[in-house]
Amino acid sequence: MTAIVSSDILYYLSAPGASAGNATAGSVGSSWGKYMSTTQLSGTPLDNLFPDLTGAQNAASQVDYACVFILNNTASGNSMLNTVAWIPTSGNVTGATTHAVGVDPAAASAKASSSAQAAVIASATAAPSGVTFVAPSATNAGGVSLGTIAPGFVRAVWIRRTATNSAPLNNDGFTLECDFDTQG
C-alpha cells in the first residue's frame, strides 16, 4: 500500500435535495446537509462556502451554517484513522466573523450512499441537530473527532459562521484542516 497524499483528501459541498450521495450538484450558500454533492469545494478561497454578508446581516450578528463532506479518495486502500477536523487559529482571519467546526452525528458512509449522510437544515440560519461546535485552536487536539474514514467514504462536518457587527472586512475567512493517521 502507498501512503495517502493530501490530493487524495477532497472537500465537497452538500446537496440537501438529492436522493443519494455523489448524485447532484451543490451550490455555495445552500450547502445544508443530507447528501454529498458532486461539487468539490473551490480552490478559490473567497465565497466558496458562504456568500458575502450584507450590512443588515452583519449588524444583526447573523449566524450561518454550512455542511462540508470530507472524502477519502485514495486509491491506495488506506483508511484515514483517528481523523480530526479543525480550524487552525493561524488560518482563521479574525475581524468580521468568527468560525467554528462540528462533526455531524451520522457515521462515515460510502460516497454514493442512498441513506442520509448528514443532518439536513431548512435554511442557512437553522442550526443542525446534534452538532456541537468548537472554536479555532492552535493544535488539532482542539478539533472534532471523525473516527475512521475508509477509502471511498465520506464524513460530514458543519461550519458555523457568526457575524460580529464589525466594520466591513475584505477576505474574511478560515482554513479547514483534516489530520489523520494511516496504517503502518
PATI-373586 format. One record per atom (N, C-alpha, C): residue in one letter; x, z, y. Coordinates in steps of 0.1 Angstrom, whole numbers, padded with zeros to 4 digits, always signed. Last residue first. Layout:
# PATI-373586
AXZY...
# end
This chain:
# PATI-373586
G+0003+0092+0014G+0018+0091+0014G+0022+0080+0006Q-0024+0082+0034Q-0019+0086+0021Q-0004+0083+0021T-0024+0094+0069T-0026+0084+0058T-0021+0089+0045D-0042+0110+0096D-0031+0109+0086D-0034+0098+0076F-0050+0102+0130F-0053+0104+0116F-0040+0105+0108D-0066+0098+0162D-0054+0101+0154D-0058+0104+0140C-0078+0080+0189C-0081+0083+0175C-0068+0086+0167E-0089+0083+0222E-0078+0081+0212E-0083+0086+0199L-0101+0069+0251L-0105+0075+0238L-0094+0072+0228T-0095+0074+0285T-0090+0068+0273T-0095+0076+0261F-0115+0068+0314F-0109+0077+0304F-0103+0068+0293G-0123+0065+0350G-0124+0063+0336G-0117+0073+0327D-0123+0046+0380D-0126+0059+0373D-0127+0056+0358N-0118+0025+0397N-0110+0026+0385N-0111+0040+0378N-0126+0040+0428N-0124+0028+0420N-0115+0032+0408L-0149+0062+0440L-0136+0061+0434L-0135+0048+0426P-0167+0079+0466P-0165+0067+0457P-0150+0067+0453A-0168+0115+0465A-0166+0102+0472A-0164+0091+0462S-0192+0130+0442S-0180+0129+0450S-0179+0116+0458N-0209+0139+0422N-0214+0138+0436N-0201+0138+0445T-0200+0135+0396T-0197+0148+0403T-0201+0148+0417A-0215+0124+0365A-0211+0122+0379A-0209+0135+0386T-0204+0124+0333T-0211+0132+0342T-0206+0129+0356R-0207+0110+0301R-0201+0108+0315R-0210+0116+0325R-0199+0114+0268R-0207+0119+0279R-0200+0117+0292I-0198+0095+0239I-0191+0098+0251I-0201+0103+0261W-0198+0099+0204W-0205+0098+0216W-0196+0102+0228V-0189+0082+0174V-0187+0092+0184V-0195+0089+0197A-0193+0072+0140A-0198+0072+0154A-0193+0084+0162R-0173+0054+0118R-0178+0067+0122R-0182+0066+0137V-0171+0030+0091V-0172+0034+0105V-0177+0048+0106F-0152+0012+0066F-0162+0022+0070F-0160+0025+0085G-0131-0003+0058G-0144-0010+0059G-0155+0000+0063P-0114+0024+0042P-0114+0010+0047P-0127+0004+0047A-0129+0056+0053A-0123+0047+0043A-0122+0033+0049I-0122+0084+0070I-0128+0071+0072I-0122+0061+0063T-0127+0118+0069T-0120+0107+0063T-0129+0094+0066G-0133+0136+0099G-0131+0136+0085G-0123+0124+0080L-0135+0139+0126L-0143+0128+0120L-0141+0128+0105S-0134+0165+0149S-0130+0160+0136S-0140+0150+0131V-0125+0161+0183V-0136+0163+0173V-0131+0157+0160G-0097+0178+0200G-0107+0168+0198G-0118+0172+0188G-0076+0195+0204G-0088+0198+0212G-0099+0187+0210A-0056+0185+0190A-0062+0197+0184A-0075+0201+0192N-0044+0165+0204N-0056+0161+0196N-0062+0173+0189T-0038+0179+0237T-0034+0175+0224T-0047+0172+0215A-0050+0184+0261A-0036+0180+0262A-0032+0175+0248S-0084+0171+0265S-0074+0181+0261S-0060+0175+0261P-0117+0167+0278P-0104+0162+0275P-0094+0174+0273A-0143+0186+0261A-0137+0181+0273A-0123+0175+0269V-0168+0180+0236V-0156+0187+0240V-0149+0179+0252F-0202+0184+0225F-0192+0177+0233F-0180+0186+0236T-0222+0180+0197T-0215+0190+0206T-0203+0183+0212V-0252+0167+0186V-0238+0164+0191V-0234+0174+0200G-0279+0168+0180G-0269+0173+0170G-0255+0171+0174S-0291+0140+0197S-0294+0152+0190S-0283+0156+0180P-0279+0128+0228P-0281+0126+0213P-0282+0139+0206A-0297+0129+0259A-0286+0134+0250A-0289+0132+0235A-0305+0103+0280A-0310+0112+0269A-0299+0116+0260T-0296+0083+0297T-0296+0097+0302T-0301+0107+0291A-0300+0059+0285A-0286+0064+0287A-0285+0078+0292S-0326+0063+0261S-0321+0058+0274S-0307+0064+0275A-0332+0071+0235A-0341+0062+0242A-0336+0056+0255I-0307+0072+0209I-0313+0078+0221I-0322+0067+0227V-0299+0080+0175V-0303+0070+0185V-0310+0077+0197A-0272+0088+0154A-0284+0092+0161A-0287+0080+0171A-0259+0064+0130A-0257+0074+0141A-0271+0077+0146Q-0265+0046+0111Q-0251+0051+0111Q-0249+0062+0122A-0292+0042+0089A-0288+0045+0103A-0274+0051+0102S-0286+0019+0063S-0290+0032+0067S-0285+0035+0081S-0273-0004+0058S-0287-0006+0062S-0293+0008+0065S-0239-0011+0067S-0249-0002+0061S-0263-0005+0066A-0216-0024+0073A-0228-0032+0072A-0240-0024+0066K-0195-0005+0072K-0199-0011+0085K-0211-0019+0084A-0204+0024+0054A-0199+0011+0053A-0204+0003+0066S-0199+0056+0072S-0206+0046+0063S-0200+0033+0063A-0195+0091+0078A-0190+0077+0078A-0197+0068+0068A-0226+0109+0086A-0213+0107+0079A-0208+0093+0080A-0240+0119+0116A-0241+0110+0105A-0227+0109+0099P-0236+0134+0140P-0237+0141+0127P-0238+0132+0115D-0209+0122+0161D-0223+0121+0156D-0224+0128+0142V-0188+0142+0181V-0190+0134+0169V-0205+0134+0165G-0180+0137+0216G-0186+0144+0205G-0188+0136+0193V-0162+0141+0247V-0165+0133+0234V-0171+0143+0224A-0165+0136+0282A-0164+0145+0271A-0167+0136+0258H-0156+0134+0317H-0160+0128+0304H-0158+0138+0293T-0167+0132+0351T-0160+0138+0341T-0164+0132+0328T-0162+0112+0381T-0169+0116+0369T-0160+0125+0360A-0144+0109+0403A-0159+0107+0405A-0167+0111+0393G-0120+0126+0393G-0125+0123+0406G-0139+0121+0407T-0095+0116+0369T-0104+0125+0375T-0108+0121+0389V-0090+0098+0341V-0089+0096+0356V-0100+0106+0362N-0073+0105+0313N-0086+0108+0320N-0084+0107+0335G-0050+0105+0299G-0057+0093+0300G-0071+0094+0307S-0041+0132+0299S-0033+0122+0306S-0040+0108+0307T-0060+0144+0283T-0060+0147+0297T-0052+0137+0305P-0074+0123+0258P-0063+0130+0264P-0064+0132+0279I-0101+0128+0240I-0098+0122+0253I-0086+0129+0258W-0104+0120+0204W-0102+0129+0216W-0100+0121+0228A-0110+0123+0170A-0112+0115+0182A-0111+0125+0194V-0093+0125+0140V-0097+0132+0152V-0099+0122+0163T-0092+0126+0104T-0093+0118+0116T-0099+0127+0128N-0082+0131+0078N-0081+0141+0089N-0082+0135+0103L-0073+0097+0071L-0075+0111+0067L-0074+0120+0079M-0083+0066+0065M-0079+0074+0077M-0083+0089+0073S-0071+0050+0036S-0081+0057+0043S-0075+0064+0055N-0058+0018+0027N-0056+0032+0031N-0068+0038+0039G-0059-0008+0023G-0066+0000+0013G-0065+0015+0016S-0050-0027+0040S-0040-0020+0032S-0047-0012+0021A-0066-0038+0058A-0066-0045+0046A-0057-0038+0036T-0085-0018+0081T-0073-0021+0074T-0075-0029+0061N-0104-0009+0098N-0104-0024+0095N-0092-0028+0087N-0123+0015+0105N-0111+0014+0098N-0111+0000+0092L-0139+0018+0136L-0139+0011+0123L-0125+0011+0118I-0160+0038+0155I-0146+0036+0151I-0145+0030+0137F-0184+0032+0179F-0181+0032+0165F-0166+0030+0163V-0200+0050+0205V-0189+0041+0201V-0186+0043+0186C-0226+0055+0227C-0221+0056+0214C-0210+0046+0211A-0231+0074+0257A-0229+0061+0250A-0223+0064+0237Y-0249+0089+0284Y-0243+0090+0271Y-0241+0076+0265D-0247+0105+0317D-0250+0094+0308D-0243+0096+0295V-0260+0124+0343V-0253+0125+0330V-0257+0113+0322Q-0257+0125+0379Q-0263+0120+0366Q-0254+0121+0355S-0257+0137+0404S-0248+0142+0393S-0254+0138+0380A-0270+0125+0425A-0278+0134+0416A-0270+0140+0404A-0250+0110+0436A-0255+0122+0444A-0263+0131+0435N-0248+0091+0416N-0237+0100+0418N-0242+0112+0426Q-0272+0078+0419Q-0269+0084+0406Q-0258+0094+0408A-0269+0068+0445A-0280+0078+0442A-0277+0085+0429G-0248+0050+0442G-0247+0062+0451G-0257+0072+0448T-0245+0041+0407T-0250+0039+0421T-0247+0051+0429L-0218+0035+0385L-0228+0044+0390L-0232+0040+0404D-0212+0007+0363D-0209+0015+0375D-0221+0024+0379P-0219+0012+0328P-0219+0004+0340P-0215+0013+0352F-0197+0020+0301F-0207+0024+0310F-0207+0014+0322L-0179+0002+0287L-0188+0011+0280L-0200+0015+0289N-0164-0013+0304N-0166-0018+0291N-0174-0009+0282D-0156-0010+0331D-0170-0013+0328D-0172-0018+0314L-0122-0016+0326L-0133-0014+0335L-0146-0018+0330P-0104-0024+0306P-0109-0010+0306P-0120-0008+0316T-0105-0049+0283T-0105-0047+0298T-0111-0033+0300G-0111-0051+0257G-0098-0046+0260G-0096-0044+0275S-0144-0041+0248S-0135-0049+0255S-0121-0043+0257L-0154-0033+0216L-0152-0028+0229L-0142-0037+0236Q-0171-0059+0198Q-0160-0050+0200Q-0158-0045+0214T-0202-0063+0186T-0195-0064+0198T-0184-0054+0199T-0219-0060+0166T-0208-0069+0163T-0199-0071+0175S-0226-0024+0163S-0229-0038+0167S-0218-0047+0162M-0237+0002+0142M-0225-0005+0148M-0230-0019+0151Y-0268+0018+0150Y-0260+0010+0141Y-0248+0004+0149K-0275+0043+0166K-0282+0039+0154K-0273+0030+0145G-0265+0041+0201G-0265+0046+0188G-0272+0038+0177W-0266+0028+0226W-0273+0041+0224W-0275+0045+0210S-0254+0011+0248S-0248+0014+0235S-0253+0028+0231S-0261-0001+0272S-0271+0003+0262S-0266+0005+0248G-0238-0005+0287G-0249+0002+0293G-0261+0005+0284V-0229-0034+0270V-0225-0024+0279V-0237-0018+0286S-0244-0042+0239S-0241-0045+0253S-0238-0033+0261G-0241-0059+0207G-0243-0047+0215G-0240-0051+0230A-0255-0080+0182A-0246-0078+0193A-0250-0065+0201T-0259-0072+0147T-0265-0075+0160T-0255-0072+0171A-0246-0064+0124A-0255-0075+0123A-0260-0080+0137N-0233-0039+0119N-0225-0052+0120N-0234-0064+0119G-0260-0023+0102G-0247-0023+0109G-0240-0036+0108A-0294-0031+0107A-0283-0028+0098A-0270-0028+0107S-0312-0037+0126S-0318-0032+0113S-0307-0029+0103A-0310-0028+0161A-0306-0035+0149A-0313-0029+0137G-0313-0014+0185G-0324-0021+0180G-0322-0029+0167P-0288-0002+0191P-0299+0006+0187P-0311-0001+0182A-0257-0009+0184A-0269-0017+0186A-0281-0009+0182S-0226+0001+0200S-0237+0002+0191S-0248-0007+0194L-0192-0013+0202L-0205-0008+0208L-0215-0006+0197Y-0162-0004+0185Y-0174-0012+0187Y-0185-0005+0194Y-0128-0005+0179Y-0139+0002+0185Y-0150-0007+0188L-0105-0004+0151L-0113-0011+0161L-0124-0003+0166I-0074-0004+0137I-0085+0006+0141I-0092-0001+0153D-0054-0021+0133D-0064-0020+0122D-0076-0011+0126S-0036-0019+0153S-0045-0030+0154S-0056-0030+0143S-0021+0003+0144S-0030+0005+0155S-0040-0007+0156V-0019+0002+0108V-0013+0000+0121V-0024+0001+0132I-0014+0019+0078I-0024+0014+0088I-0017+0013+0101A+0011+0006+0055A+0006+0016+0065A-0006+0010+0073T+0004-0007+0022T+0011-0007+0035T+0004+0003+0045M+0008+0000-0012M+0000+0000+0000M+0009+0000+0012
# end
